[in-house]
Amino acid sequence: MALDSLDALSPIDGRYARSTLPLRAHLSEAALIRERIRIEAEWLLALARHRPTGLAAAAAVPQAVLEVARQLSAAPPAAAAVAVKAIEQRTNHDVKAVEYYVRDQLASAGASDAVLELVHFGCTSEDINNLAYARMLQGARATLLAELAPISAALRQFANQHADLPMLARTHGQTASPTTLGKEFANVLARLERALSRWQQVAIRGKWNGAVGNYNAHAAALPDNDWPAIGAAFVESLGLEANSLTTQIEPHDWIGEYCDALAAIDVVLIDFARDVWGYISLGYLKQRAVAGEVGSSTMPHKVNPIDFENAEGNLGVANALLRHFAEKLPVSRWQRDLTDSTVLRNLGVALGHVLIAARALQRGLGKIEPEPLRLASDLEGAWEVLGEAVQTVLRAAGVPNGYELLKDFTRGRSIDAKSYAAFVAGLSISAADKARLVALRPESYVGVAPMLTRTATGQPAAGS
C-alpha cells in the first residue's frame, strides 16, 4: 500500500516530501537495491573482460548474457527493487536476494550454470554494500552541491550589490566599528565556499577484497592471478578510490570525513541563518511579503523570518545525525560488526534535512532586502564608534594614553556630531590629523570593506 505523506513517521517523507524528492534517487531503499544490482552486474562484466587465469567461464559468456549484464549495470528495470524485496522475503538476506535476482535475469538470457556462478564470485556482502553506498553518496553529494550553489550565488550577488551600504556592527551585542552589509555577506560567502571545497575534496573510497580483506577465497580458488590489482582496478572503474587494506568492511573513515565536512557546511549556514534573523529583528533587513501568506494566527502585521528558522532547525537535526555518523561509522569490533548497517540506512535522513534547509535558505534569500533608513538611523546615533579611529590616530602621533582618553570620553556616554567635533578640536595633534578625524562620520568609517567585498565576490573595485 502506498504511503500517504500524512501517515509518514518522518517529515522527510511527509511534510517535506517534495523538497527531498531529488535525494530519493540516491539514498532510498530502492536506490540501494539498484546500486547493488549494478555492482553485481559490473563485476560479472569485469570478469568477462579480464578473464582471470583458471576461470574458464569468464571467457565463455554469451553476448546475449553480456548485453543483459550491461543493461543491469546501466539502469536496472523500474520493477527490480520490488522483485528483489520479494526474493528477500524467503532469503531473509538483502544482498543474497540481489544476487539471486541478477542470476535470474542472466538465466533468462541463456546463461549456463558455470556463467551464473560468476555472479557474486569471491564476494562478501560487504564488497557489494560498500561500493553501493559509495556510489549513492557520490550521487547525493552532486545533488546537494547543486542545491547549495544557488545559496552561494545569492550571497555573492547580495554582497556585491550592497558592498558600499554602511551598517553599524555589533560585537558582544554592543555597537562596534561600522562595516557594510555587503561585507558581512561576503564573509559568509568566503566561509561557505571554503567549506564546500573541503566537502568536494573528500575522496570516496571502496574495497573489493573478500570476507576479511585478504582475498582468501580468491587466492585459494585461483592462485595464479594478481587479485589485489584486479580488485583495485574494479573499484577504480566505478569512479572510486581503491582501499586495499581493510577488514571485512571498508572502515568508513571517508564517510566520517564526508559527514564531518558536510556538518561544517551546515555550521556556516546555521551561523548565517541566525545572523540574518537578528538583522531582520533589528530592522536592518526587511522581508518582502508574499501574497496569501500568514505570519501569525492572531497578529496580522507580522512577516516572520520562517525560512531562516526552518533552515536553522533542519540543519541542527542534520548535524546531530552527521556528527554521530562521523564518530560511529569508523568504529567496528574486530573484523566487523553489524552496527554500521542500520546506521548507514539513515544517511538519507541527515542529507534530507540538509536539502530541506538549503531550499528554505534559497527562499529566504529571495525575500530579503536592506532597510537603508534604519541602517542610517542607527549609525547616526552611534558616534561613539569613532573613538577607535581617534585613539588610533593618537597612538600613531605618539600622544600618550590615547586609549584611556577616549575611554573616558566615550564609554557609557551619548556622543553626537557636535560633541565629537569639539573633542577632536581639543586634541594635541596636527591640523591635518584633526581635519581627517572631523571629516569622519559613522557611515563613512568602514575601512576598506567595499574593496574587500568586491575582491571576495570577484567584482572590479569601484572606479576601476
N, C-alpha and C positions, 0 to 999 in steps of 0.2 A: 504494500500500500504506500502510495506516495505521501511524503511528509508535508503537511501544511506548515507554512512558516510560523503560524500562530501556535503550533504544537511543538516547535523546536525547543530543545532544552537550552541550547546556546544561542545568544543573539547573532553569532556568526552566521548561522543558518536560519535565523528567524528574522528579527527586525532589520538586520543589516545584510540580508542575503544578497540583495542586488549589488551592494558595494563590494562584497567579497567574491563575486562571480568569477573574476579573472584568475583567481588563485585555485579554483576548483580543478582547472585543467592540469594543475601541477601537484597539488597536495591532498587531494581527496583519496578515498579508498580505491575508487575506480582508477585514478591516476597511478597509484602504487601498483595495482594489478597490471595495468597496461605496460608500465616500465619493466616489471618482472618478465612479462611475456617478451618484450623487446630484447631484454638481456639474454634470455634463453635462446631466442632466435639468432641473435648476433653471434653467440658462442658457437652454435652449430655452423653458421656461415664461416666463422673464423677457422674452425677445424677443417672445413672443406677447402678453404684457401691454403692453409698451412700444411695440411696432410702430415701430421706427426708420424714419425717413423714407427711402424708396427701397428698403426691404427688403419687397417685396410678399408674399413667402411667409409672413412673420411674422403677417400679418393674415388668413391663409387656412389656419391649422392646424385640421384637423377635430377635433371634440370627442372622437372615439374616440382620436385620437393624443394629444391633451392629457391624456386620462384615463390612458393608459399612461405618459406622462411623469410625471404626478402620482404614480402608483404606484411608479415607479422612484425618484422623489425621496423618497418617504416611507419605503419599505422595499424595496430590490431583492430579487428572489427568492433563496431559500436557495442555489439552484444557480448563481447568477450568477457567483460568483467562479470556479468550476470552468469555466464556459463561457468566461469572459474568458481564463483561462490557456490554454485550448485554442486560442483565436484568436491569442494571443501566440506560440504555437509557430510560426506561419507569418509573423507580422509582425516578430517579434523586437523589438517595441516595446510596452511595457506600457500606456502611455496610449493609443496608437493602437488597441490591442486593445479598450480600454474604449469608445472612440468607435465602433468597428465593432459592438460588442455593442449599444450603445444604438440605433444606426441599424437593426440587425436587428429589435430589439424594436418600434420605431416603424413599420418597413416592414410588419411582420406585422399592424399595426393599420390599414394603408391609407395610410401617409404617402406623399406624392408625392416625386418626385426633388427638387423645389425645397424641400420641407419638410425632407427629410433633410439638405440642405446647411446647414440651420440648426444642426445638431449640430456642436459644436466651432467655431462661426462666430467668426472673428477670434482664435481662441485659440492660444497656445503651450502645450506640455505643462505648463510650469511654472505657468500660470494654474490648471490643474486641480489639480496637485500641491500647491501651497502652500495652497490652500483646504481640500483634503482633509486634509492634516496639521494644519492649524489646528483643524479640527473634531474630529479624532482626539485631539489634545492637550487640547482643551476638555473632551471627554468623559472622558478619562483623569484630568484634574485633579479633576473631580467625583467620580470613583470613589475616588481616593486620599484626597481630603478626607473622604469618608465612612468610610474605614478609619482615618484618623488621629483622627477625632472621639472614638472610644472611649478613646483614649490620653489626650486632654485631660480627658475626663470622669473617668477613673480617677485621674489626677493631682489633679484638683480634690477628689474625694471623699476620697482618702488624705490630702491636705494638711489639709483641714478636720477630718477625724476625729482627726488627730494634731497639731493646732495647738499643743497645750499639752504635748506629750511632750518633755521636755528631752533633749538629746543633746550630747555633747562634740563640738565642731567640731575640724577639723584643717586647719591651714594649713601648707604645706610638709611635710605628713605628720606634723606635731607637734601636741600638744594646744594648743587655742586656745579663745577665749571661747565658751561654750556657745551653742547655738541650739536650735531644736526640730525634730524630724523633719518635722513638717508644713511648717515654714517652708522647709526645703530642697526639698521637693516643690513648694511654691508658687513658688519661684524658677524651677524648670524650667517650670512651667505658664505663667508670665508670658513667658518666652523663647519657648516653643513657640507660644503664641497670637500673639505679635508676628510670628514667622517665617511662620506660616500666613497671617496677614493680608497680609503682603508678597507671598506667592506668589499669593494670590487676586486681588491688585490688578494683577498683570501683564496688560496688555492684549493680547489675542490678535488679531493683525493679518493682513490678507490683501491681495493685489493682483490686479488683473484688467485688465491694460493691454498685453498682447501681447508680441511677441518680445523687445524691448529696453526695454519700459516706456513707449513713446511713442505707442501706438495708431496705429502706422504704417499697418497694413493697414486698420484701421477707417476712418481718415481718407481713405485712397486710394479705398476702395470706396464709402463712404457719407459724404461730407464734410459733409452738412447736419445732423449730429447732434452733440450735446454728449457725446462718448464718455467723457471723464473723469467726468462726472456720472452717466452710465449705469453705468459700471464701479463707481464708489463706491457707488451705490445697491444694486447687485447684491451686493457684498461685505457691506454692512451688513444686507441682507435675510437673510443667513446667520447673523446674530448676531455678526459680527466687526467689527473696526475697520479701515476702509479706509486703505491706504497708497498714496498717489498718486505718490510719487517713488521709483522702483525701476529696476533694470536688468532683465534677463530674469527674475531671481529676486527675490522678496521677500527683503530682505537678512538675514533670520533674527535680527535684533537681539532681537526679542521672544522668540524661542526661547532665545537665550542668556540673557536675563533670567529666563525661566521656569526653565531648568535651574539657573541660579545660585541662584535663590530656593529651589528645592526642595533643592538641596545644603545651603543654610543650615539648613533644617529638619532635614536629616539630621545635621548637625554638632551641633545641640542634642540630638538623640536619642542620638548616639554618646556625648556627654559624660554624659548621664543613664545610659545603659546601663553605662558604666564605673564611675560613682559607686555605682550600686546593687550592681554586682558587688563593689565594695570594702566596702560596708556589710554585705553577706552574708558576706564574708570576715572582717570584724571581729566578726561575730555580732550586729550591731545589727538586722539583718533576718534572718528565717528564712523558708524556703520550705515550703509545705505539700507533703508527699509525695503523689504520685499513685499510686494502687494499680496495680501491674503494671509501673510504670516502673523502669528500672535506671539507677543513677547511675554505676556503674563495673563493668567486667567482672571485677574482682578485689577491690574494696573495697565490700562490700555496704551499708555505712553511709551512703554518700555521696548527697547530693541536690545535684547540681551546678547552677549558675546558667546552664544551657544556653540558655534563651530569650534572656537578655541578651547572651550571647556570640554566639548566632546573629544577633541584631539588629545587633550591632556589626559583625560580619563582612560581612553583606549591605549595610549602609549604606556601608561602606567601598568595596565593589565598585561600588555605585551612584554614589558620588561621584567615583570615578576616571573613570567614563564621563560623568557630568554636567558635571564641570569641563572635560573635553575638548570636549563639545558646546558649552559656553558660549564657549570660546576659538576653536574651529574653525568652527562654522557661520556666524558673521557674516563670515568671510573667504572671498572668491571672486575669482578672477582676472578682471579687466576686467568684461565684461558678464555672464559666468558661466563656471564650470567645473562639472564633474560630481562633484567630491569630496563635495559635500553629500549626494548621493543615497544612497550606501552608508552614510554616517554616520546619516542620518535613519532608516534602517531598523533601527537599533539603539536607538532611543528606548525601545521596549518592553522591551528587556533591562534598561536602567537603572531604569525605573519598576517593572519586575517585581521587582527586588531591593528596592526601597523597600517594595513591598507585602508581600513576604515578611517583611521586618524589622518592619513595622507589626503584622503578625499575631503575630509572635514576642513583641513587647513587650506586646501585649494579653494573651497567655498568661502572660507573666512577671508582669505587674502583678496578675493574678488569683490568684497563688500567694503573694505576699509579705505578711508581717505583722511588726510590731515584736517585738523581744525585750526587754521592759522591764527585766528583771533585769540583763541585760548592759549596757544603757544606763546604768542606775543605778550599777552597779559601777564603770564607767569614770569616771563623774562623781565618785563618792566618792573615787577615787584621784587626782583632779586638782585639788586645792585651789590649786595654783599659778596657775590661770587667773584667780583673783580678784585677782591682782596688778594687772591692768589697772584694775579698779574702784578699788582703793586708791590707786594713783598718780594717777588722775584726780581723786579727791576731794582729794588733797594739792595738786594743781595749783590746783583751784578755791579751796582755802583759802589759797593763796599760800605754801604751805610749799616752800622751795627744795629742788631736787634730789630731788623725789619719785620721778621715774622711776629715777634711779640707786639710790635707797634700796631700791626694790622689786626692782630687778635684782639687787642684792647678796643680797636675802633669798630670791628665788625661783629664780634661774637655775641649772639643774643640780642642784637640791636637791629632796628629797622633803618636801612640805608636807602636814600633816594639819590637822584641825579645831582641835586643841589649840594647835599652833604658830602657826597663823593667828590665833587669838583673842589669844594672848599678844603677837604682833607688833602687832596693831591697838591693844591696850591701851596700848602704849608710845608711840603716835604723839602728836605735838603738834597735835591737832585738837580740835574741840568735842566735848562729850559726845554731842550729837545725831548728829554725823557718825560717832563711834565706834559708837554703838548701831546705826546703819543698816548699817555695814560688818560688825559682828559678826553681825548677823542674816542676812547673805548666806550662801548655800551655793552650790556649783557648779550644782546643779539649779535654783536659783531665779534664777541670773544669766543670764537670757535676754533682757533688754531688753524690747522691745515685739514680740518675734517672734510671739506669738499674735495680737496685733491686726493686724500686717502680713499674716499668713496669712489671717485671716478677711476682711480687706479684699480681698485678691487673689482669694479664692475666692467672693466675693460673699455671704458669710455674716455674720449680725449678730455684733457683738462680744459677748464673754461678759458676761452680766449686763444686756444691753440689752433 
